[in-house]
Amino acid sequence: MEIEYGTPVTDKNGKALGDVGYIIMDSWSGEPRKYMVRREEEDDAVFFTPEQVAEVTKKGVKLNIAIEEMEQT
């Protein structure tokens, strides 16, 4: 299953982070390099890479990393 815009994202502890709002593609390979989740309650954004994805289901994306360990802007 592919990660698409609007897909809900949770960290490894089950904490809801938000929905995928932007997908950064590699211009050379055409593959996704990073995904951005805008966190409205925190007024910031979180980025994760395909390597940080534990599983993708119909319900959403679960990461293999906790929010505290992630890149935030």
PALORO-421094 format. One record per atom (N, C-alpha, C): y, x, z; residue in three letters; atom name; residue number from 1. Coordinates in nm, 2 decimals, always signed. Layout:
! PALORO-421094
<site <Y,X,Z>,"ala","CA",NUM>
...
//
This chain:
! PALORO-421094
<site <-0.12,+0.08,+0.00>,"met","N",1>
<site <+0.00,+0.00,+0.00>,"met","CA",1>
<site <+0.12,+0.09,+0.00>,"met","C",1>
<site <+0.22,+0.05,-0.08>,"glu","N",2>
<site <+0.35,+0.12,-0.08>,"glu","CA",2>
<site <+0.45,+0.07,+0.01>,"glu","C",2>
<site <+0.54,+0.16,+0.06>,"ile","N",3>
<site <+0.65,+0.12,+0.14>,"ile","CA",3>
<site <+0.76,+0.07,+0.05>,"ile","C",3>
<site <+0.81,-0.05,+0.08>,"glu","N",4>
<site <+0.92,-0.11,+0.00>,"glu","CA",4>
<site <+1.04,-0.14,+0.09>,"glu","C",4>
<site <+1.15,-0.17,+0.02>,"tyr","N",5>
<site <+1.27,-0.21,+0.09>,"tyr","CA",5>
<site <+1.24,-0.33,+0.18>,"tyr","C",5>
<site <+1.30,-0.33,+0.30>,"gly","N",6>
<site <+1.28,-0.44,+0.39>,"gly","CA",6>
<site <+1.15,-0.44,+0.47>,"gly","C",6>
<site <+1.07,-0.34,+0.45>,"thr","N",7>
<site <+0.95,-0.33,+0.53>,"thr","CA",7>
<site <+0.98,-0.29,+0.68>,"thr","C",7>
<site <+0.93,-0.37,+0.77>,"pro","N",8>
<site <+0.95,-0.34,+0.92>,"pro","CA",8>
<site <+0.88,-0.20,+0.95>,"pro","C",8>
<site <+0.95,-0.13,+1.04>,"val","N",9>
<site <+0.90,+0.00,+1.09>,"val","CA",9>
<site <+0.89,+0.01,+1.24>,"val","C",9>
<site <+0.78,+0.06,+1.29>,"thr","N",10>
<site <+0.76,+0.08,+1.43>,"thr","CA",10>
<site <+0.73,+0.23,+1.45>,"thr","C",10>
<site <+0.76,+0.28,+1.57>,"asp","N",11>
<site <+0.72,+0.42,+1.60>,"asp","CA",11>
<site <+0.58,+0.42,+1.66>,"asp","C",11>
<site <+0.53,+0.54,+1.70>,"lys","N",12>
<site <+0.39,+0.55,+1.75>,"lys","CA",12>
<site <+0.37,+0.47,+1.87>,"lys","C",12>
<site <+0.47,+0.44,+1.95>,"asn","N",13>
<site <+0.46,+0.37,+2.07>,"asn","CA",13>
<site <+0.47,+0.21,+2.05>,"asn","C",13>
<site <+0.49,+0.17,+1.93>,"gly","N",14>
<site <+0.50,+0.03,+1.90>,"gly","CA",14>
<site <+0.65,-0.02,+1.91>,"gly","C",14>
<site <+0.74,+0.06,+1.93>,"lys","N",15>
<site <+0.88,+0.02,+1.94>,"lys","CA",15>
<site <+0.94,-0.01,+1.80>,"lys","C",15>
<site <+0.99,-0.13,+1.78>,"ala","N",16>
<site <+1.05,-0.17,+1.65>,"ala","CA",16>
<site <+1.18,-0.09,+1.62>,"ala","C",16>
<site <+1.18,-0.02,+1.51>,"leu","N",17>
<site <+1.30,+0.06,+1.47>,"leu","CA",17>
<site <+1.39,-0.02,+1.38>,"leu","C",17>
<site <+1.34,-0.11,+1.30>,"gly","N",18>
<site <+1.42,-0.18,+1.20>,"gly","CA",18>
<site <+1.35,-0.19,+1.07>,"gly","C",18>
<site <+1.42,-0.22,+0.96>,"asp","N",19>
<site <+1.36,-0.23,+0.83>,"asp","CA",19>
<site <+1.40,-0.12,+0.74>,"asp","C",19>
<site <+1.31,-0.08,+0.64>,"val","N",20>
<site <+1.35,+0.02,+0.54>,"val","CA",20>
<site <+1.47,-0.03,+0.46>,"val","C",20>
<site <+1.58,+0.05,+0.46>,"gly","N",21>
<site <+1.70,+0.01,+0.39>,"gly","CA",21>
<site <+1.73,+0.09,+0.27>,"gly","C",21>
<site <+1.66,+0.21,+0.27>,"tyr","N",22>
<site <+1.69,+0.30,+0.16>,"tyr","CA",22>
<site <+1.58,+0.40,+0.14>,"tyr","C",22>
<site <+1.54,+0.43,+0.01>,"ile","N",23>
<site <+1.43,+0.52,-0.02>,"ile","CA",23>
<site <+1.49,+0.63,-0.10>,"ile","C",23>
<site <+1.47,+0.75,-0.05>,"ile","N",24>
<site <+1.52,+0.87,-0.12>,"ile","CA",24>
<site <+1.41,+0.93,-0.20>,"ile","C",24>
<site <+1.43,+0.93,-0.33>,"met","N",25>
<site <+1.32,+0.97,-0.42>,"met","CA",25>
<site <+1.34,+1.12,-0.46>,"met","C",25>
<site <+1.24,+1.19,-0.49>,"asp","N",26>
<site <+1.24,+1.33,-0.54>,"asp","CA",26>
<site <+1.27,+1.31,-0.69>,"asp","C",26>
<site <+1.37,+1.37,-0.74>,"ser","N",27>
<site <+1.41,+1.36,-0.88>,"ser","CA",27>
<site <+1.31,+1.43,-0.97>,"ser","C",27>
<site <+1.24,+1.53,-0.92>,"trp","N",28>
<site <+1.15,+1.60,-1.00>,"trp","CA",28>
<site <+1.02,+1.53,-1.02>,"trp","C",28>
<site <+0.96,+1.49,-0.90>,"ser","N",29>
<site <+0.83,+1.42,-0.91>,"ser","CA",29>
<site <+0.83,+1.27,-0.92>,"ser","C",29>
<site <+0.94,+1.21,-0.87>,"gly","N",30>
<site <+0.95,+1.07,-0.87>,"gly","CA",30>
<site <+0.89,+1.00,-0.75>,"gly","C",30>
<site <+0.84,+1.09,-0.66>,"glu","N",31>
<site <+0.78,+1.04,-0.54>,"glu","CA",31>
<site <+0.88,+1.02,-0.42>,"glu","C",31>
<site <+0.86,+0.93,-0.33>,"pro","N",32>
<site <+0.95,+0.92,-0.22>,"pro","CA",32>
<site <+0.95,+1.05,-0.13>,"pro","C",32>
<site <+1.07,+1.10,-0.09>,"arg","N",33>
<site <+1.08,+1.21,+0.00>,"arg","CA",33>
<site <+1.11,+1.17,+0.14>,"arg","C",33>
<site <+1.20,+1.07,+0.15>,"lys","N",34>
<site <+1.24,+1.02,+0.29>,"lys","CA",34>
<site <+1.27,+0.87,+0.28>,"lys","C",34>
<site <+1.26,+0.81,+0.39>,"tyr","N",35>
<site <+1.30,+0.67,+0.40>,"tyr","CA",35>
<site <+1.41,+0.66,+0.51>,"tyr","C",35>
<site <+1.50,+0.56,+0.50>,"met","N",36>
<site <+1.60,+0.54,+0.60>,"met","CA",36>
<site <+1.59,+0.40,+0.66>,"met","C",36>
<site <+1.60,+0.40,+0.79>,"val","N",37>
<site <+1.59,+0.27,+0.86>,"val","CA",37>
<site <+1.73,+0.26,+0.94>,"val","C",37>
<site <+1.80,+0.16,+0.90>,"arg","N",38>
<site <+1.93,+0.13,+0.98>,"arg","CA",38>
<site <+1.90,+0.06,+1.10>,"arg","C",38>
<site <+1.94,+0.11,+1.21>,"arg","N",39>
<site <+1.92,+0.05,+1.34>,"arg","CA",39>
<site <+2.05,-0.02,+1.39>,"arg","C",39>
<site <+2.06,-0.15,+1.37>,"glu","N",40>
<site <+2.18,-0.22,+1.39>,"glu","CA",40>
<site <+2.22,-0.23,+1.54>,"glu","C",40>
<site <+2.12,-0.24,+1.63>,"glu","N",41>
<site <+2.16,-0.25,+1.77>,"glu","CA",41>
<site <+2.21,-0.11,+1.82>,"glu","C",41>
<site <+2.17,+0.00,+1.75>,"glu","N",42>
<site <+2.21,+0.13,+1.79>,"glu","CA",42>
<site <+2.33,+0.18,+1.71>,"glu","C",42>
<site <+2.36,+0.11,+1.60>,"asp","N",43>
<site <+2.47,+0.15,+1.50>,"asp","CA",43>
<site <+2.44,+0.29,+1.45>,"asp","C",43>
<site <+2.32,+0.32,+1.41>,"asp","N",44>
<site <+2.29,+0.45,+1.35>,"asp","CA",44>
<site <+2.17,+0.43,+1.25>,"asp","C",44>
<site <+2.13,+0.54,+1.20>,"ala","N",45>
<site <+2.01,+0.53,+1.10>,"ala","CA",45>
<site <+1.91,+0.64,+1.14>,"ala","C",45>
<site <+1.79,+0.61,+1.11>,"val","N",46>
<site <+1.67,+0.70,+1.14>,"val","CA",46>
<site <+1.61,+0.73,+1.00>,"val","C",46>
<site <+1.57,+0.86,+0.98>,"phe","N",47>
<site <+1.50,+0.90,+0.86>,"phe","CA",47>
<site <+1.36,+0.94,+0.90>,"phe","C",47>
<site <+1.27,+0.91,+0.81>,"phe","N",48>
<site <+1.13,+0.96,+0.83>,"phe","CA",48>
<site <+1.07,+0.99,+0.69>,"phe","C",48>
<site <+0.98,+1.08,+0.69>,"thr","N",49>
<site <+0.91,+1.13,+0.57>,"thr","CA",49>
<site <+0.78,+1.07,+0.56>,"thr","C",49>
<site <+0.72,+1.08,+0.44>,"pro","N",50>
<site <+0.59,+1.02,+0.42>,"pro","CA",50>
<site <+0.48,+1.09,+0.51>,"pro","C",50>
<site <+0.50,+1.21,+0.55>,"glu","N",51>
<site <+0.41,+1.28,+0.64>,"glu","CA",51>
<site <+0.41,+1.22,+0.78>,"glu","C",51>
<site <+0.52,+1.15,+0.82>,"gln","N",52>
<site <+0.53,+1.09,+0.95>,"gln","CA",52>
<site <+0.48,+0.95,+0.96>,"gln","C",52>
<site <+0.42,+0.90,+0.85>,"val","N",53>
<site <+0.36,+0.77,+0.84>,"val","CA",53>
<site <+0.22,+0.77,+0.89>,"val","C",53>
<site <+0.18,+0.69,+0.99>,"ala","N",54>
<site <+0.04,+0.68,+1.04>,"ala","CA",54>
<site <-0.03,+0.58,+0.95>,"ala","C",54>
<site <+0.03,+0.46,+0.93>,"glu","N",55>
<site <-0.04,+0.36,+0.85>,"glu","CA",55>
<site <+0.07,+0.26,+0.79>,"glu","C",55>
<site <+0.03,+0.20,+0.68>,"val","N",56>
<site <+0.11,+0.10,+0.61>,"val","CA",56>
<site <+0.02,-0.02,+0.59>,"val","C",56>
<site <+0.06,-0.13,+0.65>,"thr","N",57>
<site <-0.01,-0.26,+0.64>,"thr","CA",57>
<site <+0.08,-0.37,+0.58>,"thr","C",57>
<site <+0.03,-0.49,+0.57>,"lys","N",58>
<site <+0.11,-0.60,+0.53>,"lys","CA",58>
<site <+0.22,-0.63,+0.63>,"lys","C",58>
<site <+0.19,-0.60,+0.76>,"lys","N",59>
<site <+0.29,-0.63,+0.86>,"lys","CA",59>
<site <+0.40,-0.52,+0.87>,"lys","C",59>
<site <+0.38,-0.40,+0.82>,"gly","N",60>
<site <+0.48,-0.30,+0.82>,"gly","CA",60>
<site <+0.43,-0.16,+0.83>,"gly","C",60>
<site <+0.52,-0.07,+0.86>,"val","N",61>
<site <+0.49,+0.07,+0.87>,"val","CA",61>
<site <+0.48,+0.12,+1.01>,"val","C",61>
<site <+0.37,+0.19,+1.05>,"lys","N",62>
<site <+0.37,+0.25,+1.18>,"lys","CA",62>
<site <+0.37,+0.40,+1.17>,"lys","C",62>
<site <+0.46,+0.46,+1.24>,"leu","N",63>
<site <+0.48,+0.61,+1.23>,"leu","CA",63>
<site <+0.39,+0.68,+1.33>,"leu","C",63>
<site <+0.37,+0.81,+1.31>,"asn","N",64>
<site <+0.29,+0.89,+1.40>,"asn","CA",64>
<site <+0.38,+0.98,+1.49>,"asn","C",64>
<site <+0.50,+0.93,+1.51>,"ile","N",65>
<site <+0.60,+1.00,+1.59>,"ile","CA",65>
<site <+0.68,+0.90,+1.67>,"ile","C",65>
<site <+0.73,+0.94,+1.78>,"ala","N",66>
<site <+0.82,+0.85,+1.87>,"ala","CA",66>
<site <+0.96,+0.86,+1.82>,"ala","C",66>
<site <+1.04,+0.76,+1.85>,"ile","N",67>
<site <+1.18,+0.75,+1.81>,"ile","CA",67>
<site <+1.26,+0.87,+1.87>,"ile","C",67>
<site <+1.22,+0.91,+1.99>,"glu","N",68>
<site <+1.29,+1.02,+2.05>,"glu","CA",68>
<site <+1.28,+1.16,+1.98>,"glu","C",68>
<site <+1.18,+1.17,+1.90>,"glu","N",69>
<site <+1.15,+1.29,+1.82>,"glu","CA",69>
<site <+1.20,+1.29,+1.68>,"glu","C",69>
<site <+1.27,+1.18,+1.64>,"met","N",70>
<site <+1.31,+1.16,+1.50>,"met","CA",70>
<site <+1.45,+1.21,+1.47>,"met","C",70>
<site <+1.48,+1.23,+1.35>,"glu","N",71>
<site <+1.61,+1.27,+1.30>,"glu","CA",71>
<site <+1.70,+1.14,+1.30>,"glu","C",71>
<site <+1.81,+1.15,+1.36>,"gln","N",72>
<site <+1.91,+1.03,+1.37>,"gln","CA",72>
<site <+2.04,+1.08,+1.32>,"gln","C",72>
<site <+2.12,+0.98,+1.26>,"thr","N",73>
<site <+2.25,+1.01,+1.22>,"thr","CA",73>
<site <+2.35,+0.91,+1.27>,"thr","C",73>
//
